Amino acid sequence: MDEEGNWKANTLLLGAIIGALTGLGAAYLLIKRAEIRGEQPTLGAGEGVKLGLWVLGLLKRVGELGEGGS
């Protein structure tokens, strides 16, 4: 594999690992919060929309990292 393909594969692998660990951590926190409350974790439609918009905003910010602007 050439240099260009190597850094792309490494970046994708690192992103996948970070995403999986972040998702696992979020699920763990959701479970812990539900255990403290003594109920099963629930995620309503409104919370799902908020979470989706937050993730889209985060992805936009990540995409802007290499631009050097504000």
C-alpha positions as CSV (number, residue, x, y, z in Angstrom):
1,M,0.0,0.0,0.0
2,D,1.4,3.4,-0.9
3,E,1.8,6.3,1.5
4,E,-1.4,8.1,0.5
5,G,-3.6,5.0,1.0
6,N,-1.8,4.2,4.3
7,W,-2.6,7.5,6.0
8,K,-6.2,7.3,4.8
9,A,-6.6,3.8,6.2
10,N,-5.0,4.8,9.5
11,T,-7.3,7.9,9.8
12,L,-10.4,5.8,9.1
13,L,-9.3,3.1,11.6
14,L,-8.6,5.7,14.3
15,G,-12.0,7.4,13.7
16,A,-13.8,4.1,13.9
17,I,-12.1,3.3,17.2
18,I,-12.8,6.7,18.7
19,G,-16.4,6.5,17.6
20,A,-16.9,3.1,19.0
21,L,-15.4,4.0,22.4
22,T,-17.4,7.2,22.5
23,G,-20.6,5.3,21.8
24,L,-19.8,2.7,24.4
25,G,-19.1,5.4,27.0
26,A,-22.4,7.2,26.2
27,A,-24.3,3.9,26.5
28,Y,-22.6,3.2,29.8
29,L,-23.5,6.6,31.2
30,L,-27.1,6.2,30.0
31,I,-27.3,2.8,31.8
32,K,-25.8,4.2,35.0
33,R,-28.3,7.1,35.0
34,A,-31.2,4.7,34.6
35,E,-29.9,2.4,37.4
36,I,-29.7,5.4,39.8
37,R,-33.3,6.3,38.9
38,G,-34.3,2.7,39.2
39,E,-35.8,2.4,35.8
40,Q,-35.0,1.3,32.2
41,P,-33.2,3.8,30.0
42,T,-35.5,5.5,27.5
43,L,-34.7,7.9,24.7
44,G,-37.7,9.8,23.5
45,A,-38.2,11.3,20.0
46,G,-37.3,14.8,21.2
47,E,-34.1,13.6,22.9
48,G,-33.3,11.7,19.7
49,V,-33.7,14.8,17.5
50,K,-31.5,16.8,19.9
51,L,-28.8,14.2,20.0
52,G,-28.9,13.9,16.2
53,L,-28.5,17.7,15.7
54,W,-25.7,17.7,18.3
55,V,-23.9,15.0,16.4
56,L,-24.3,16.8,13.1
57,G,-22.9,20.0,14.7
58,L,-20.0,18.0,16.1
59,L,-19.2,16.5,12.7
60,K,-19.3,20.0,11.1
61,R,-16.8,21.2,13.7
62,V,-14.5,18.2,13.1
63,G,-14.7,18.9,9.3
64,E,-13.5,22.5,10.0
65,L,-10.5,21.4,12.0
66,G,-7.9,21.7,9.2
67,E,-9.1,25.0,7.8
68,G,-7.2,27.2,10.2
69,G,-10.0,29.8,10.4
70,S,-12.1,30.7,13.4
